[in-house]
Amino acid sequence: MTGPLLLGVRHHGPGSARAVRAALDAARPTAVLIEGPPEADALLPLAADPATRPPVALLAHAGDEPGRAAFWPFAAFSPEWVALRWALDHGAAVRFADLPAAHSLAMMGDPTWSDEDDEDTGDDGEPAADLRRGLRVDPLAALADAAGYDDAERWWEDVVEHRPSHAGDPFAPFAAVAEAMAALRETYGHGGHARDPVREAYMRLRLRAARKEHGDDAVAFVCGAWHVPALAAKTTVAADRALLKGLPKVRTETTWVPWTHRRLARRSGYGAGVAAPGWYAHLFAAPDRPVERWLTKVAGLLRDEDHPVSSAHVIEAVRLAGSLAAMRGRPLAGLTETTDAVRAVMGDGSDVPLALVHDRLVVGDVLGEVPDDAPAVPLQRDLTRLQRSLRLKPEAAERDLDLDLRKDTDAARSRLLHRLRLLGVDWGVPAASRTGSTGTFRESWRLSWEPELHVRVAEAGVWGTTVLSAATAKARAEAAAATALAGVTALAERCLLARLPEALPVVMRALADRAALDTDVGRLAQALPALARSLRYGDVRATDTAALAEVATGLARRIFVGLPPACTGLDADAADEMRGHVDAVHTAVRLLPHTGGTTADDSTTDGVTDRTPAGTGGTAAPGAASGSAPGGSGAAPGSGGKAVGRAAPGGAAGDDTAAGWAAVLRRLAGRDTVAGTIRGRAARLLLDDGRLAEDEAGRLMGLALSPGTPPVDAAAWLEGFLAGATGPAGRGRDRSGGMLLVHDERLLALVDAWLAAVPAEAFTDVLPLLRRTFSAYEPGVRRTLGELVRRGPAAGGGAALTAAGTPGFGAGHDAARADGVLPVLELLLGRRQPTDDDLVGVGR
């Protein structure tokens, strides 16, 4: 060997990796230079640590701006990784020799530095006359096109990956690649890669220093094949330094971080992502018969997923892949041939199994590991400690996690995930419960660790050195900067979920200030549900929510005052939005502390007057007689004297909020100036809570659907009355209203009675609005409703509407039988443990 050994490679190419290892074994250099940021030279010995398992990546970020970061990934089959490990194993000096990250990060975002430009300029600043010099050149695509291939990946596999090793001359592949790249550089110049001349100037300086220290014949440089002609070119030191003069710099920090095969499949780091990292890893690791071993892996995966695949399928697939390769003139069956064979033999012509094979094997979810003594910000070290103590191992594969917050470990896991989300580290995102549980003591998460989260952790490090302190500091800062009331209420909920006791007082003060200044009823209504939800977490999370309850109650009372005027004079879209606010406030009021689900004393002359009820209604205070309450009769009109509400703590004072909301709903239901959809919804909510007599609901429906009412208004009222609760986007988000008619014959009888009383001459005018409302129901629901109406109440077994109470139920509560349920509920909720002599429901 004369002069330095320039080994031009394809990044993440297993064929290049094998060739690099063979060339280094033959040359035995005493110094190895590798394309990469020189700031990471001190980290190179960690690559030999037994705890380091590729794929891994070098992370470099600006010290004062962690979000300004770049990665240099390495897989087990990356030529750079093979060269690095060879140097460490053989005692050779090893260094990185690309442009320092201090320069590249400083110029990140500079359009004159980016390689993403579609045009290039010549030395005079004008666009190059030759179009070929104005576009970014893909060297592999250019060589593949010259060889008659339309697929660069297939050409590379045929000439490099699937060819046997050059046992006679290990340097021959690199000589051939260097010659090809020299021809391309002569034709295309830097090929549209505007920063390459600067990078290559620095590479030459590093190469000269290594040659001076170790000798011309003792240095090997492993770099992208595109750079080889520039490194071999004769230039002066002065010329190279001139190119580097005046480059901006930033202070940088570097470390090793885990990487994934899935991330290798994207354009990142070297700008040389590979589409099939799992396949390339297999080609590099397989000692022989790569096709047979690959198809055996595929068969094993499909069998694990209950696909009927046998050894005979593997044999036939191997034969078919070999035949396809021979027909296509390929030296060895590649990924295309094996995929076609799997589709034909193991998938019976279906692409469904191929999606599984591509996700699990062709790409894969391999996650690398780095040693504990790798440099890291203090916040990352605290996070790693918490992950170990809570047995939450970061994994690249997406997985579901169900937590029972009554358990200390699960509660700690929940707090960690919520604190990370507050810091912008979305390792886990809340997911719908797989068991359908709606209890506050259960949480479901979907976890997936992405390498970029290391950057997010570094960015969050400015808030503190531990997860708790950082989350607390950021919550305080967000509370001080928040301008929208809904944002502060959401922040308060997140603080409760994350249990940040030192941040919550600051957030509560900001919440009180914003609530006092905000007069928009819509924004107040948007803020209340988050506060009410937060109050549900007090018991299971052992969190003091007294201050939050006071603010929420005050906010609710302000909504009660401002909502009726805000619901007048609205167009259809605004009415739909306000109807959603009414539903949200109704749900929130029922969650506020010391409010019963219903009260019963709403006696009025017309059922919808603006008067506040004289008493607290049918929610009996502890110690009060069943069916009575202080200050009222305890019975709703039409209830036959029975208490309709359910018991709740707090007594008369606690029911003020619920009673106040009921008065607001009565005002909304009785005002003609309120939009029809809101009036109908208010009537329905009052009816569901037992605050509106059935005959009064029928009267309201008759008025709303009378011939004198415009069809649009009548349709809106009926939609508000019969539809389910609206979602965040308004109309149609919840189609449960039809199921309510199926299971509540009281409502069905009301609609049926009104429809039967519609005169024949008016029916054709009513029919369109009925179809508009019922068309939103599922087909099965509409069919069931039709069958119920056809059979009638008697045939269907439903009870007729009477003054005694709800159809199908007795005239009053059987307290003894109801009390028998309480021990079972306590056991289910985990509030007490059963005993051997526990007689459930007896003697209570």
Salt bridges, closest charged atoms under 4 A:
GLU35 OE1 - HIS11 NE2 3.67
GLU35 OE2 - ARG199 NH2 2.78
GLU35 OE2 - HIS227 NE2 3.96
ASP41 OD2 - ARG206 NH2 3.19
ASP64 OD1 - ARG251 NH2 3.08
GLU65 OE1 - ARG68 NE 3.35
GLU80 OE2 - HIS11 ND1 2.37
ASP89 OD1 - ARG85 NH2 3.68
ASP98 OD2 - ARG199 NH2 2.74
ASP115 OD2 - ARG195 NE 3.09
GLU116 OE2 - ARG136 NH1 3.99
ASP120 OD2 - HIS190 NE2 2.91
ASP130 OD2 - ARG132 NH2 2.87
GLU153 OE2 - ARG10 NH2 2.43
GLU157 OE1 - HIS162 NE2 3.90
GLU157 OE1 - ARG330 NH2 3.08
ASP158 OD1 - ARG330 NE 2.82
ASP196 OD2 - HIS193 ND1 3.99
ASP196 OD1 - ARG199 NH1 3.35
GLU200 OE2 - ARG185 NH1 3.05
GLU200 OE2 - HIS227 ND1 2.87
GLU213 OE1 - ARG95 NH2 2.90
GLU213 OE2 - HIS214 NE2 3.61
ASP216 OD1 - ARG211 NE 2.92
ASP240 OD1 - ARG204 NH2 2.76
ASP240 OD2 - ARG208 NH1 2.78
GLU253 OE1 - HIS61 NE2 3.69
GLU253 OE2 - ARG251 NH1 3.17
ASP288 OD1 - ARG293 NH2 2.72
GLU292 OE2 - ARG289 NH2 3.53
GLU305 OE2 - ARG360 NH1 3.35
GLU316 OE2 - ARG319 NH1 3.13
GLU337 OE2 - ARG328 NH1 2.91
GLU337 OE1 - ARG330 NH1 2.90
ASP340 OD2 - ARG328 NH2 2.99
ASP340 OD1 - ARG343 NH1 2.99
ASP351 OD1 - ARG343 NE 2.66
ASP359 OD1 - ARG262 NH1 3.05
ASP365 OD1 - ARG262 NH2 2.53
GLU369 OE2 - ARG53 NH2 3.43
ASP372 OD1 - ARG388 NH2 2.47
ASP382 OD1 - ARG385 NH2 2.61
GLU395 OE1 - ARG399 NE 3.47
ASP400 OD1 - ARG446 NE 2.85
ASP402 OD2 - ARG434 NH2 2.53
ASP404 OD2 - ARG406 NH2 2.95
ASP410 OD1 - ARG413 NH1 3.41
ASP426 OD1 - ARG421 NH1 3.72
GLU443 OE2 - HIS418 NE2 2.99
GLU443 OE2 - ARG541 NH2 2.38
GLU450 OE1 - ARG263 NH1 3.89
GLU452 OE2 - ARG263 NH2 1.96
GLU459 OE1 - ARG456 NE 2.65
GLU493 OE2 - ARG533 NE 3.12
ASP518 OD2 - ARG523 NE 3.04
ASP576 OD2 - ARG731 NH2 2.66
GLU577 OE2 - HIS581 NE2 3.91
ASP583 OD1 - ARG681 NE 2.74
ASP602 OD1 - ARG666 NH1 3.49
ASP602 OD2 - ARG691 NH1 3.30
ASP688 OD2 - ARG684 NE 3.06
ASP688 OD1 - ARG746 NH2 3.98
ASP689 OD2 - HIS586 NE2 3.54
ASP689 OD1 - ARG590 NH1 2.71
GLU696 OE2 - ARG699 NH2 2.54
GLU719 OE2 - ARG731 NH1 2.59
GLU719 OE1 - ARG772 NH2 3.86
ASP744 OD2 - ARG746 NH2 3.02
GLU778 OE2 - ARG735 NH1 3.79
GLU826 OE1 - ARG832 NE 2.89
ASP838 OD2 - ARG832 NH2 3.11
